[in-house]
Amino acid sequence: MFYKNIKKGFRNNYRHTSVGITKKGIDAFEEYVEAIKQYIK
């Protein structure tokens, strides 16, 4: 199960790392937020 995308490469002769969230990551985060909301109530 992958929650993030990591792409490593070069941009203008400098190392560049790009990180993004996947659909599964978004779904897992939303589920986590709902669980926290229920816990607070």
Buried (B, 14 or more C-beta within 10 A) or exposed (E): EEEEEEEEEEEEEEEEEEEEEEEEBEEBEEEEEEEEEEEEE
